[in-house]
Amino acid sequence: MLNNYLLFGILPVLSISAILVFIRFLKGPYTLDRVVSLDFLINIGIGIIAIYSIVTDHSAFLDVAMILALIAFLGSIAFSYYLEQRGKR
Amino acid sequence: MEIIIMAMTSVGTLFILIAAIGLIRMPDFFLRLSVTIKAATLGLGFIMGGTALYFLEFSVTAKVIAIIFFLLITAPVSGHMIGRTAYFTGMKLWKGTILDELKGKYDRKTHSLTSDGDDPSERTPPVDEL
């Protein structure tokens, strides 16, 4: 019951939202749009990993989610820092 | 217990879906930024809570609390950095925006902030930022 609901109800909706974010990632008019959508893509990945760890009943996948939560922060901070320094004299 | 897990994951997924639709539909960069950061953090918190309720072990709950803590700490910081960068690089506001409170208060060259009464020419040079 729970597994079927997660597999056929929750995961497709998360995938649809990942596709929507990826459309913004492809067409975003500015570089910062791409940075924001990359951050959000990684967040959706964390959600998918959590749902998948419920479905397969392995809690070890949550370690990956924890590392991804840190990497996303580092990535967006680095991108915005260097984009800001570019316009500075 | 299954009903609670299903309800929590559904609410979290709905928030993430609404954030994704907002990321597509919003007309302005700053609106997109605000939609994404807030709604995605709330949705991920709900999904993580559902995971903790499913396993009901101490180690999994500790990991889930660590993930939520990282998200709650890092989302406002990265959102602020990205918004600041966008304002400095001259991101255009939406044509319906009626108020820009930061207009004229940022020095475009040194990236330092002045308050209302200051004369920008008499300001001390900023200390080295990180």
Backbone of each chain as ProteinMPNN parsed JSONL, in Angstrom:
{"seq_chain_A": "MLNNYLLFGILPVLSISAILVFIRFLKGPYTLDRVVSLDFLINIGIGIIAIYSIVTDHSAFLDVAMILALIAFLGSIAFSYYLEQRGKR", "coords_chain_A": {"N_chain_A": [[0.836, -1.207, 0.0], [1.717, 1.331, 1.027], [4.158, 1.345, -0.314], [3.322, 1.138, -2.978], [1.914, 3.508, -3.237], [3.946, 5.378, -2.881], [5.633, 4.733, -4.992], [4.039, 5.032, -7.321], [2.626, 7.343, -6.954], [4.015, 9.457, -5.643], [6.717, 9.603, -6.551], [6.469, 10.018, -9.451], [5.411, 12.646, -9.455], [7.448, 14.112, -8.3], [9.352, 13.703, -10.28], [8.176, 15.031, -12.414], [8.305, 17.644, -11.47], [11.057, 17.924, -11.404], [11.592, 17.855, -14.126], [10.321, 20.217, -14.935], [11.893, 22.113, -13.599], [14.247, 21.63, -14.91], [13.685, 22.542, -17.444], [13.67, 25.293, -16.969], [16.322, 25.478, -16.284], [17.532, 24.995, -18.72], [16.621, 27.097, -20.39], [16.932, 29.435, -19.008], [17.283, 32.928, -18.768], [19.417, 34.302, -17.579], [22.656, 33.77, -16.022], [22.443, 33.423, -13.296], [19.885, 32.444, -12.952], [20.282, 29.866, -13.805], [21.971, 28.977, -11.797], [20.281, 29.041, -9.553], [18.344, 27.174, -10.362], [19.88, 24.908, -10.54], [20.575, 24.476, -7.874], [18.01, 23.947, -6.891], [17.412, 21.651, -8.32], [19.176, 19.838, -7.143], [18.057, 19.798, -4.616], [15.573, 18.574, -5.144], [16.582, 16.128, -5.883], [17.517, 15.231, -3.403], [15.059, 14.842, -2.114], [14.013, 12.774, -3.731], [15.836, 10.752, -3.193], [15.276, 10.315, -0.493], [12.6, 9.367, -0.593], [13.074, 7.071, -2.078], [14.645, 5.605, -0.345], [12.744, 4.922, 1.527], [11.142, 3.255, -0.055], [12.817, 1.122, -0.794], [13.581, 0.27, 1.687], [16.079, 0.676, 2.775], [18.125, 2.385, 4.887], [20.539, 3.506, 4.406], [20.846, 5.139, 2.225], [20.38, 7.688, 2.999], [22.679, 8.917, 3.833], [23.918, 9.762, 1.483], [22.118, 11.718, 0.738], [22.56, 13.56, 2.737], [25.193, 14.402, 2.224], [24.785, 15.545, -0.28], [23.189, 17.719, 0.388], [25.031, 19.402, 1.552], [26.862, 19.816, -0.536], [25.358, 21.174, -2.441], [24.966, 23.634, -1.246], [27.62, 24.596, -1.112], [28.184, 24.772, -3.848], [26.336, 26.724, -4.853], [27.092, 28.939, -3.343], [29.748, 29.321, -4.19], [29.433, 29.846, -6.952], [27.865, 32.234, -6.865], [29.553, 33.925, -5.487], [31.824, 34.19, -7.176], [30.606, 35.24, -9.439], [29.826, 37.663, -8.441], [32.275, 38.885, -7.863], [33.199, 39.305, -10.383], [32.084, 41.577, -11.494], [33.301, 43.54, -10.061], [35.627, 46.151, -9.31]], "CA_chain_A": [[0.0, 0.0, 0.0], [2.583, 2.509, 1.114], [5.148, 1.274, -1.384], [2.681, 1.459, -4.25], [1.588, 4.938, -3.28], [5.172, 6.158, -3.074], [6.199, 4.486, -6.321], [3.214, 5.496, -8.436], [2.014, 8.637, -6.698], [4.913, 10.522, -5.206], [7.905, 9.724, -7.407], [6.202, 10.717, -10.721], [5.227, 14.093, -9.275], [8.794, 14.673, -8.113], [10.029, 13.705, -11.571], [7.607, 16.118, -13.228], [8.848, 18.929, -11.016], [12.451, 17.979, -11.844], [11.593, 18.223, -15.547], [9.984, 21.645, -15.028], [13.069, 22.882, -13.199], [15.28, 21.476, -15.938], [13.348, 23.464, -18.541], [14.192, 26.606, -16.578], [17.785, 25.386, -16.342], [17.992, 25.083, -20.109], [16.309, 28.321, -21.107], [17.034, 30.589, -18.141], [17.956, 33.986, -19.525], [20.649, 34.739, -16.942], [23.426, 32.691, -15.399], [21.97, 33.192, -11.934], [18.738, 31.543, -13.049], [20.791, 28.493, -13.875], [22.49, 28.618, -10.478], [19.136, 28.751, -8.681], [17.663, 25.938, -10.742], [20.763, 23.782, -10.194], [20.353, 24.271, -6.449], [16.702, 23.33, -6.694], [17.488, 20.271, -8.838], [19.81, 18.996, -6.129], [17.081, 19.608, -3.542], [14.619, 17.553, -5.585], [17.303, 14.86, -5.792], [17.496, 14.802, -2.005], [13.723, 14.306, -1.858], [13.857, 11.486, -4.417], [16.627, 9.768, -2.456], [14.558, 9.976, 0.745], [11.471, 8.503, -0.942], [13.602, 5.79, -2.541], [15.098, 4.836, 0.818], [11.548, 4.305, 2.119], [10.632, 2.197, -0.925], [13.674, -0.067, -0.729], [13.778, -0.059, 3.099], [17.488, 0.823, 3.158], [18.303, 3.753, 5.398], [21.898, 3.969, 4.135], [20.825, 6.159, 1.174], [20.252, 9.035, 3.563], [24.018, 9.526, 3.887], [24.118, 10.457, 0.212], [21.302, 12.927, 0.775], [23.194, 14.535, 3.63], [26.335, 14.995, 1.527], [24.275, 16.405, -1.354], [22.701, 18.975, 0.965], [26.184, 20.28, 1.758], [27.483, 20.16, -1.819], [24.529, 22.18, -3.112], [25.267, 24.929, -0.62], [28.949, 25.038, -1.561], [28.125, 25.138, -5.255], [25.672, 28.002, -5.121], [27.898, 30.001, -2.747], [30.917, 29.573, -5.035], [28.981, 30.508, -8.185], [27.435, 33.62, -6.668], [30.714, 34.717, -5.081], [32.666, 34.57, -8.307], [29.867, 36.132, -10.334], [29.827, 39.005, -7.879], [33.609, 39.473, -7.99], [33.492, 39.611, -11.768], [31.706, 42.941, -11.803], [33.929, 44.452, -9.097], [36.944, 46.616, -9.768]], "C_chain_A": [[0.867, 1.251, 0.0], [3.592, 2.527, -0.025], [4.533, 1.646, -2.723], [2.366, 2.927, -4.35], [2.838, 5.76, -3.535], [5.712, 5.978, -4.485], [5.377, 5.126, -7.416], [2.534, 6.824, -8.164], [3.013, 9.745, -6.456], [6.065, 10.713, -6.192], [7.615, 10.337, -8.784], [6.03, 12.215, -10.555], [6.574, 14.766, -9.067], [9.546, 14.722, -9.44], [9.503, 14.808, -12.469], [8.176, 17.457, -12.781], [10.32, 19.052, -11.39], [12.532, 18.373, -13.315], [11.289, 19.703, -15.722], [11.182, 22.509, -14.665], [14.154, 22.798, -14.261], [14.98, 22.331, -17.157], [13.865, 24.86, -18.227], [15.71, 26.612, -16.63], [18.288, 25.538, -17.772], [17.766, 26.459, -20.692], [16.527, 29.574, -20.288], [17.829, 31.719, -18.74], [19.27, 34.435, -18.883], [21.383, 33.542, -16.357], [22.904, 32.373, -14.002], [20.701, 32.347, -11.903], [19.196, 30.093, -13.071], [21.343, 28.053, -12.527], [21.345, 28.225, -9.535], [18.493, 27.427, -9.047], [18.554, 24.728, -10.49], [20.624, 23.433, -8.713], [19.054, 23.506, -6.193], [16.671, 21.906, -7.227], [18.12, 19.353, -7.81], [18.86, 18.768, -4.955], [16.047, 18.546, -3.914], [15.277, 16.179, -5.547], [17.352, 14.332, -4.376], [16.137, 14.198, -1.652], [13.525, 12.94, -2.485], [14.641, 10.405, -3.681], [15.9, 9.356, -1.175], [13.39, 9.039, 0.457], [11.966, 7.109, -1.339], [14.105, 4.947, -1.376], [13.909, 4.26, 1.575], [11.12, 3.106, 1.286], [11.479, 0.938, -0.788], [14.0, -0.492, 0.69], [15.258, -0.097, 3.488], [17.686, 2.245, 3.657], [19.677, 4.313, 5.061], [21.927, 5.036, 3.053], [20.791, 7.566, 1.739], [21.599, 9.714, 3.735], [24.294, 10.337, 2.628], [23.34, 11.766, 0.207], [21.951, 13.99, 1.644], [24.389, 15.203, 2.955], [25.857, 15.94, 0.436], [23.789, 17.736, -0.81], [23.853, 19.934, 1.217], [26.78, 20.743, 0.435], [26.693, 21.24, -2.545], [24.817, 23.561, -2.559], [26.606, 25.46, -1.104], [28.905, 25.509, -3.006], [27.499, 26.492, -5.478], [26.45, 29.156, -4.506], [29.077, 30.339, -3.658], [30.516, 30.301, -6.314], [28.647, 31.964, -7.93], [28.61, 34.487, -6.245], [31.542, 35.145, -6.287], [31.929, 35.431, -9.307], [29.825, 37.54, -9.784], [31.195, 39.652, -8.061], [33.916, 39.884, -9.416], [33.165, 41.064, -12.099], [32.405, 43.983, -10.959], [35.286, 44.905, -9.623], [37.804, 47.03, -8.592]], "O_chain_A": [[0.773, 2.103, -0.884], [3.855, 3.569, -0.625], [5.135, 2.376, -3.511], [2.524, 3.535, -5.409], [2.811, 6.721, -4.304], [6.187, 6.929, -5.105], [5.935, 5.705, -8.348], [1.916, 7.384, -9.069], [2.879, 10.843, -6.996], [6.355, 11.832, -6.617], [8.437, 11.116, -9.267], [6.454, 12.984, -11.418], [6.821, 15.854, -9.589], [10.29, 15.668, -9.7], [10.264, 15.447, -13.196], [8.492, 18.31, -13.61], [10.794, 20.153, -11.667], [13.42, 19.126, -13.715], [11.908, 20.376, -16.546], [11.461, 23.509, -15.327], [14.888, 23.758, -14.493], [15.897, 22.796, -17.833], [14.424, 25.535, -19.091], [16.321, 27.623, -16.976], [19.337, 26.136, -18.01], [18.622, 26.961, -21.42], [16.334, 30.678, -20.797], [18.955, 31.501, -19.185], [20.158, 34.909, -19.592], [20.823, 32.455, -16.214], [22.915, 31.221, -13.57], [20.463, 31.617, -10.94], [18.594, 29.217, -12.45], [21.204, 26.89, -12.149], [21.423, 27.225, -8.821], [18.135, 26.642, -8.169], [18.047, 23.632, -10.25], [20.564, 22.262, -8.341], [19.003, 22.564, -5.402], [15.992, 21.045, -6.667], [17.668, 18.225, -7.616], [18.846, 17.688, -4.364], [15.688, 17.712, -3.082], [14.63, 15.183, -5.224], [17.241, 13.125, -4.156], [16.064, 13.171, -0.976], [12.946, 12.045, -1.869], [14.173, 9.273, -3.554], [15.907, 8.18, -0.809], [13.197, 8.045, 1.157], [11.358, 6.099, -0.984], [14.007, 3.72, -1.406], [14.04, 3.213, 2.208], [10.774, 2.06, 1.834], [10.952, -0.169, -0.679], [14.64, -1.525, 0.883], [15.645, -0.811, 4.414], [17.441, 3.203, 2.924], [19.968, 5.465, 5.386], [22.906, 5.774, 2.948], [21.131, 8.527, 1.049], [21.674, 10.942, 3.782], [24.828, 11.444, 2.688], [23.831, 12.792, -0.263], [21.9, 15.178, 1.328], [24.587, 16.411, 3.085], [26.437, 17.007, 0.236], [23.95, 18.77, -1.459], [23.681, 21.148, 1.109], [27.158, 21.906, 0.288], [27.272, 22.116, -3.187], [24.901, 24.538, -3.303], [26.721, 26.631, -1.465], [29.513, 26.522, -3.354], [28.048, 27.324, -6.2], [26.477, 30.247, -5.075], [29.373, 31.513, -3.875], [31.175, 31.259, -6.718], [29.083, 32.841, -8.676], [28.666, 35.664, -6.603], [31.918, 36.31, -6.41], [32.542, 36.27, -9.965], [29.791, 38.508, -10.544], [31.277, 40.838, -8.378], [34.792, 40.718, -9.646], [33.868, 41.706, -12.88], [32.146, 45.177, -11.106], [35.998, 44.152, -10.288], [38.946, 47.45, -8.779]]}, "seq_chain_B": "MEIIIMAMTSVGTLFILIAAIGLIRMPDFFLRLSVTIKAATLGLGFIMGGTALYFLEFSVTAKVIAIIFFLLITAPVSGHMIGRTAYFTGMKLWKGTILDELKGKYDRKTHSLTSDGDDPSERTPPVDEL", "coords_chain_B": {"N_chain_B": [[-0.069, 4.632, 11.115], [0.977, 4.48, 8.545], [-0.744, 6.125, 7.168], [-0.099, 8.639, 8.126], [2.528, 8.924, 7.203], [2.068, 8.866, 4.447], [0.531, 11.173, 4.173], [2.345, 13.16, 4.971], [4.457, 12.945, 3.083], [2.983, 13.525, 0.811], [2.2, 16.191, 1.195], [4.702, 17.445, 1.252], [5.634, 16.861, -1.342], [3.743, 18.214, -2.841], [4.392, 20.854, -2.179], [6.931, 21.033, -3.327], [6.299, 20.649, -6.011], [4.708, 22.909, -6.486], [6.632, 24.863, -6.127], [8.291, 24.29, -8.295], [6.594, 24.836, -10.453], [6.275, 27.534, -9.995], [8.859, 28.378, -10.456], [8.982, 28.088, -13.177], [6.959, 29.845, -14.065], [7.137, 32.435, -12.985], [7.7, 35.955, -13.515], [10.12, 37.275, -13.087], [13.528, 37.514, -11.979], [13.988, 37.795, -9.2], [11.552, 37.142, -8.021], [11.385, 34.479, -8.795], [13.549, 33.472, -7.346], [12.733, 33.846, -4.657], [10.413, 32.273, -4.517], [11.494, 29.702, -4.986], [13.46, 29.127, -2.937], [12.096, 29.236, -0.44], [9.725, 27.557, -0.608], [10.763, 25.096, -1.446], [12.432, 24.343, 0.64], [10.611, 23.979, 2.738], [9.036, 21.864, 1.688], [10.943, 19.8, 1.444], [11.544, 19.459, 4.124], [9.122, 18.345, 5.054], [9.111, 15.886, 3.619], [11.404, 14.677, 4.635], [10.637, 14.421, 7.292], [8.616, 12.506, 7.017], [10.2, 10.332, 6.237], [11.694, 9.89, 8.574], [9.622, 9.122, 10.263], [8.918, 6.721, 9.086], [11.114, 4.939, 9.439], [11.805, 5.034, 12.198], [14.098, 4.794, 13.869], [16.95, 5.472, 15.898], [19.34, 6.308, 14.686], [18.602, 6.942, 12.055], [16.807, 8.995, 12.519], [18.525, 10.885, 13.585], [20.143, 11.414, 11.369], [18.219, 12.523, 9.672], [17.47, 14.8, 11.082], [19.88, 16.139, 10.937], [20.051, 16.637, 8.173], [17.821, 18.32, 7.777], [18.58, 20.415, 9.383], [20.93, 21.323, 8.069], [19.725, 22.183, 5.69], [18.02, 24.213, 6.604], [19.876, 25.978, 7.615], [21.531, 26.581, 5.411], [19.935, 27.425, 3.249], [18.831, 30.152, 3.553], [21.256, 31.594, 3.587], [22.521, 31.043, 1.116], [20.513, 31.983, -0.529], [20.512, 34.698, 0.071], [23.093, 35.425, -0.76], [22.918, 34.925, -3.527], [20.872, 36.661, -4.276], [22.032, 39.123, -3.67], [24.206, 39.16, -5.403], [22.77, 39.195, -7.787], [21.563, 41.684, -7.622], [23.771, 43.345, -7.719], [24.868, 42.829, -10.232], [23.127, 44.125, -11.819], [20.53, 43.143, -12.386], [17.453, 43.102, -14.093], [14.406, 44.465, -12.852], [11.005, 43.319, -12.51], [8.433, 44.645, -14.651], [6.2, 45.408, -13.274], [6.975, 46.035, -10.741], [6.813, 48.116, -7.909], [8.372, 49.284, -5.984], [11.655, 49.901, -5.089], [13.72, 49.498, -2.731], [16.412, 49.507, -2.329], [17.551, 51.169, -4.112], [20.127, 53.17, -5.284], [21.521, 52.985, -2.908], [23.556, 51.213, -2.79], [26.994, 51.052, -3.382], [28.271, 50.829, -6.496], [30.85, 50.235, -7.206], [32.54, 49.569, -4.999], [30.955, 47.817, -3.669], [29.7, 48.305, -1.19], [27.407, 49.088, 1.456], [25.342, 51.893, 2.008], [23.653, 53.938, 4.433], [20.69, 55.966, 4.835], [21.318, 58.734, 5.512], [23.934, 59.098, 4.871], [26.719, 60.545, 3.185], [27.892, 59.533, 0.177], [30.483, 60.129, -0.642], [32.057, 60.616, 1.567], [32.506, 58.329, 2.89], [34.158, 55.821, 4.821], [36.638, 53.621, 3.527], [35.715, 50.251, 2.768], [36.226, 47.485, 4.995], [38.112, 44.517, 4.398], [36.186, 42.178, 2.76], [34.906, 38.844, 3.081]], "CA_chain_B": [[1.234, 5.247, 10.844], [1.157, 4.637, 7.097], [-1.524, 7.28, 6.712], [0.652, 9.859, 8.454], [3.666, 9.025, 6.275], [1.562, 9.249, 3.13], [0.103, 12.576, 4.196], [3.502, 14.067, 5.036], [5.162, 12.975, 1.8], [2.153, 14.199, -0.189], [2.276, 17.644, 1.385], [6.03, 17.879, 0.818], [5.727, 16.804, -2.795], [2.943, 19.311, -3.392], [5.143, 22.107, -2.068], [8.015, 21.037, -4.318], [5.694, 20.841, -7.34], [4.3, 24.314, -6.606], [7.856, 25.648, -6.31], [8.783, 24.094, -9.667], [5.719, 25.595, -11.358], [6.599, 28.945, -9.82], [10.144, 28.65, -11.112], [8.726, 28.252, -14.607], [5.967, 30.846, -14.452], [7.326, 33.779, -12.447], [8.249, 36.789, -14.592], [11.27, 38.065, -12.683], [14.491, 36.661, -11.298], [13.871, 37.834, -7.738], [10.363, 36.367, -7.667], [11.744, 33.062, -8.921], [14.436, 33.121, -6.234], [12.001, 33.755, -3.39], [9.551, 31.09, -4.604], [12.236, 28.454, -4.923], [14.16, 28.867, -1.691], [11.203, 28.973, 0.688], [8.825, 26.423, -0.748], [11.501, 23.841, -1.55], [12.91, 23.956, 1.966], [9.481, 23.439, 3.51], [8.66, 20.566, 1.149], [11.94, 18.795, 1.812], [11.369, 19.167, 5.546], [8.015, 17.386, 5.208], [9.501, 14.557, 3.122], [12.353, 14.112, 5.59], [9.865, 13.999, 8.469], [7.989, 11.231, 6.683], [11.225, 9.282, 6.275], [12.009, 9.591, 9.968], [8.498, 8.388, 10.843], [8.871, 5.362, 8.552], [12.131, 4.043, 9.993], [11.695, 5.044, 13.661], [15.329, 4.388, 14.535], [17.65, 6.655, 16.4], [20.362, 6.781, 13.733], [17.942, 7.571, 10.914], [16.257, 10.279, 12.95], [19.637, 11.828, 13.719], [20.517, 11.849, 10.011], [17.16, 13.393, 9.134], [17.578, 16.098, 11.746], [21.069, 16.81, 10.393], [19.741, 17.145, 6.837], [16.916, 19.476, 7.898], [19.381, 21.502, 9.952], [21.748, 21.871, 6.986], [18.879, 22.926, 4.743], [17.517, 25.452, 7.209], [20.978, 26.926, 7.761], [22.173, 26.992, 4.17], [19.044, 28.027, 2.249], [18.808, 31.62, 3.585], [22.57, 32.168, 3.272], [22.755, 31.008, -0.324], [19.541, 32.872, -1.154], [20.972, 36.075, 0.235], [24.259, 35.652, -1.624], [22.514, 34.965, -4.935], [20.12, 37.892, -4.499], [22.98, 40.239, -3.634], [24.926, 39.13, -6.675], [21.861, 39.609, -8.852], [21.352, 43.124, -7.563], [24.998, 44.033, -8.144], [25.107, 42.702, -11.657], [22.163, 44.909, -12.564], [19.4, 42.352, -12.855], [16.282, 43.957, -14.306], [13.216, 44.139, -12.094], [9.795, 43.135, -13.297], [7.885, 45.967, -14.961], [5.154, 45.745, -12.326], [7.522, 46.328, -9.421], [6.539, 49.524, -7.619], [9.249, 49.841, -4.955], [12.999, 49.341, -5.033], [14.228, 50.231, -1.574], [17.874, 49.542, -2.328], [18.023, 51.964, -5.241], [21.032, 54.242, -4.927], [22.184, 52.816, -1.626], [24.737, 50.382, -2.954], [28.06, 51.576, -4.212], [28.463, 49.798, -7.507], [32.247, 49.864, -7.403], [33.142, 48.889, -3.854], [29.974, 46.865, -3.139], [29.388, 48.511, 0.213], [26.052, 49.6, 1.639], [25.232, 53.112, 2.796], [22.302, 54.175, 4.921], [20.029, 57.097, 4.202], [21.884, 60.057, 5.698], [25.349, 59.169, 4.542], [27.183, 61.056, 1.914], [28.725, 58.434, -0.327], [31.871, 60.48, -0.901], [32.823, 60.701, 2.805], [32.491, 57.058, 3.597], [35.449, 55.153, 4.958], [36.706, 52.45, 2.639], [35.25, 49.069, 3.484], [37.202, 46.473, 5.377], [38.139, 43.391, 3.459], [35.137, 41.201, 2.979], [35.304, 37.463, 2.795]], "C_chain_B": [[1.457, 5.459, 9.349], [0.426, 5.861, 6.571], [-0.747, 8.569, 6.968], [1.813, 10.037, 7.488], [3.188, 9.467, 4.895], [1.155, 10.712, 3.107], [1.314, 13.504, 4.186], [4.251, 14.123, 3.716], [4.326, 13.675, 0.729], [2.248, 15.702, -0.057], [3.631, 18.173, 0.907], [6.162, 17.896, -0.683], [4.908, 17.906, -3.451], [3.701, 20.622, -3.305], [6.25, 22.166, -3.109], [7.456, 21.265, -5.72], [5.282, 22.292, -7.541], [5.529, 25.201, -6.819], [8.386, 25.505, -7.729], [7.933, 24.864, -10.666], [6.009, 27.087, -11.24], [7.91, 29.308, -10.484], [9.968, 28.803, -12.614], [7.969, 29.543, -14.882], [6.292, 32.263, -14.014], [8.065, 34.676, -13.444], [9.619, 37.377, -14.307], [12.239, 37.164, -11.942], [14.275, 36.641, -9.792], [12.645, 37.077, -7.259], [10.66, 34.875, -7.751], [12.597, 32.61, -7.748], [13.636, 32.921, -4.955], [11.08, 32.54, -3.386], [10.339, 29.821, -4.33], [12.756, 28.168, -3.532], [13.178, 28.471, -0.584], [10.421, 27.684, 0.527], [9.578, 25.104, -0.809], [12.01, 23.402, -0.191], [11.79, 23.354, 2.806], [9.093, 22.042, 3.016], [9.644, 19.478, 1.517], [11.865, 18.47, 3.286], [10.251, 18.177, 5.782], [8.433, 15.992, 4.764], [10.459, 13.884, 4.1], [11.651, 13.663, 6.868], [9.153, 12.675, 8.222], [8.972, 10.084, 6.709], [11.561, 8.888, 7.706], [10.876, 8.796, 10.616], [8.431, 6.962, 10.316], [9.872, 4.466, 9.252], [12.027, 3.92, 11.505], [12.911, 4.411, 14.341], [16.078, 5.642, 14.937], [18.617, 7.214, 15.374], [19.713, 7.501, 12.553], [17.376, 8.929, 11.309], [17.35, 11.322, 13.11], [20.074, 12.337, 12.355], [19.495, 12.824, 9.453], [17.226, 14.769, 9.769], [18.79, 16.863, 11.226], [20.775, 17.397, 9.02], [18.855, 18.379, 6.928], [17.672, 20.679, 8.449], [20.257, 22.157, 8.884], [20.901, 22.714, 6.047], [18.438, 24.248, 5.343], [18.638, 26.46, 7.405], [21.397, 27.475, 6.402], [21.243, 27.695, 3.199], [18.982, 29.553, 2.356], [20.138, 32.242, 3.203], [22.795, 32.184, 1.768], [21.757, 31.899, -1.049], [19.957, 34.324, -1.064], [22.153, 36.387, -0.675], [23.832, 35.8, -3.083], [21.737, 36.246, -5.228], [21.006, 39.113, -4.534], [23.758, 40.319, -4.936], [24.043, 39.616, -7.818], [21.656, 41.105, -8.829], [22.58, 43.875, -8.042], [25.194, 43.965, -9.64], [24.009, 43.364, -12.479], [21.038, 44.1, -13.153], [18.174, 43.247, -12.979], [15.128, 43.497, -13.43], [12.048, 43.961, -13.047], [9.15, 44.494, -13.539], [6.766, 46.36, -14.017], [5.659, 46.079, -10.942], [7.346, 47.815, -9.125], [7.533, 50.109, -6.642], [10.585, 49.132, -4.996], [13.735, 50.067, -3.918], [15.741, 50.328, -1.575], [18.433, 50.493, -3.368], [18.926, 53.093, -4.748], [21.758, 54.066, -3.618], [23.415, 51.927, -1.717], [25.749, 51.115, -3.812], [28.416, 50.506, -5.23], [29.912, 49.368, -7.635], [32.79, 49.087, -6.227], [32.207, 47.884, -3.211], [29.739, 47.051, -1.646], [28.055, 49.24, 0.321], [26.086, 50.881, 2.448], [23.814, 53.243, 3.311], [21.823, 55.515, 4.386], [20.816, 58.397, 4.298], [23.295, 60.208, 5.193], [25.586, 59.867, 3.221], [28.141, 60.031, 1.335], [30.18, 58.816, -0.51], [32.707, 60.462, 0.372], [32.956, 59.367, 3.505], [33.899, 56.483, 3.714], [35.473, 53.956, 4.026], [36.37, 51.183, 3.41], [36.402, 48.152, 3.876], [37.085, 45.303, 4.413], [37.019, 42.422, 3.781], [35.679, 39.817, 2.682], [35.17, 37.187, 1.313]], "O_chain_B": [[2.036, 6.461, 8.927], [0.895, 6.544, 5.66], [-0.737, 9.475, 6.134], [2.067, 11.14, 7.005], [3.803, 10.319, 4.253], [1.406, 11.413, 2.127], [1.32, 14.515, 3.483], [4.641, 15.2, 3.265], [4.871, 14.338, -0.154], [2.363, 16.416, -1.054], [3.706, 19.209, 0.246], [6.733, 18.828, -1.249], [5.304, 18.466, -4.473], [3.668, 21.421, -4.241], [6.489, 23.214, -3.707], [8.054, 21.98, -6.523], [5.473, 22.852, -8.62], [5.485, 26.164, -7.585], [8.875, 26.473, -8.311], [8.453, 25.469, -11.604], [5.996, 27.816, -12.232], [8.064, 30.409, -11.013], [10.704, 29.55, -13.258], [8.294, 30.261, -15.827], [5.779, 33.214, -14.604], [8.963, 34.208, -14.144], [10.235, 37.935, -15.215], [11.834, 36.167, -11.345], [14.368, 35.584, -9.169], [12.683, 36.437, -6.208], [10.242, 34.101, -6.89], [12.409, 31.516, -7.215], [13.836, 31.935, -4.245], [10.971, 31.849, -2.374], [9.917, 28.971, -3.547], [12.524, 27.086, -2.994], [13.399, 27.489, 0.125], [10.443, 26.82, 1.403], [9.102, 24.096, -0.287], [12.021, 22.208, 0.106], [11.984, 22.354, 3.496], [8.849, 21.142, 3.82], [9.248, 18.365, 1.862], [12.097, 17.325, 3.675], [10.385, 17.27, 6.603], [8.145, 15.014, 5.453], [10.352, 12.687, 4.367], [12.019, 12.648, 7.46], [9.092, 11.822, 9.107], [8.636, 8.984, 7.148], [11.697, 7.705, 8.019], [11.128, 7.901, 11.423], [7.94, 6.074, 11.014], [9.533, 3.344, 9.628], [12.147, 2.819, 12.043], [12.777, 3.605, 15.262], [15.865, 6.723, 14.389], [18.717, 8.428, 15.198], [20.203, 8.536, 12.101], [17.448, 9.891, 10.545], [17.144, 12.498, 12.812], [20.345, 13.526, 12.183], [19.854, 13.828, 8.838], [17.06, 15.783, 9.091], [18.744, 18.085, 11.088], [21.189, 18.517, 8.721], [19.098, 19.372, 6.243], [17.438, 21.816, 8.039], [20.326, 23.383, 8.794], [21.294, 23.812, 5.653], [18.474, 25.283, 4.677], [18.396, 27.667, 7.367], [21.597, 28.68, 6.247], [21.71, 28.497, 2.39], [19.073, 30.217, 1.323], [20.168, 33.296, 2.567], [23.205, 33.198, 1.204], [22.093, 32.506, -2.066], [19.778, 35.091, -2.01], [22.221, 37.455, -1.283], [24.316, 36.683, -3.792], [21.907, 36.851, -6.286], [20.781, 40.032, -5.32], [23.946, 41.397, -5.501], [24.492, 40.347, -8.7], [21.58, 41.741, -9.881], [22.465, 44.913, -8.694], [25.639, 44.934, -10.255], [23.957, 43.191, -13.697], [20.629, 44.333, -14.29], [17.887, 44.049, -12.09], [14.891, 42.298, -13.277], [12.082, 44.378, -14.204], [9.301, 45.403, -12.723], [6.406, 47.535, -13.955], [4.864, 46.377, -10.051], [7.672, 48.669, -9.95], [7.556, 51.327, -6.467], [10.646, 47.904, -4.945], [14.31, 51.133, -4.14], [16.297, 51.172, -0.871], [19.65, 50.62, -3.502], [18.527, 53.882, -3.891], [22.55, 54.93, -3.244], [24.231, 51.905, -0.795], [25.408, 51.717, -4.83], [28.818, 49.402, -4.863], [30.193, 48.27, -8.114], [33.434, 48.054, -6.414], [32.613, 47.164, -2.299], [29.594, 46.072, -0.913], [27.632, 49.924, -0.61], [26.778, 50.956, 3.463], [22.877, 52.725, 2.704], [22.5, 56.129, 3.561], [20.976, 59.098, 3.299], [23.806, 61.324, 5.095], [24.787, 59.795, 2.287], [29.132, 59.698, 1.984], [31.043, 57.939, -0.534], [33.927, 60.313, 0.302], [33.477, 59.302, 4.619], [34.724, 56.641, 2.814], [34.436, 53.345, 3.767], [36.711, 51.065, 4.587], [37.413, 48.061, 3.18], [36.085, 45.139, 3.715], [36.905, 41.914, 4.896], [36.758, 39.651, 2.112], [35.457, 36.078, 0.863]]}, "name": "protein", "num_of_chains": 2, "seq": "MLNNYLLFGILPVLSISAILVFIRFLKGPYTLDRVVSLDFLINIGIGIIAIYSIVTDHSAFLDVAMILALIAFLGSIAFSYYLEQRGKRMEIIIMAMTSVGTLFILIAAIGLIRMPDFFLRLSVTIKAATLGLGFIMGGTALYFLEFSVTAKVIAIIFFLLITAPVSGHMIGRTAYFTGMKLWKGTILDELKGKYDRKTHSLTSDGDDPSERTPPVDEL"}
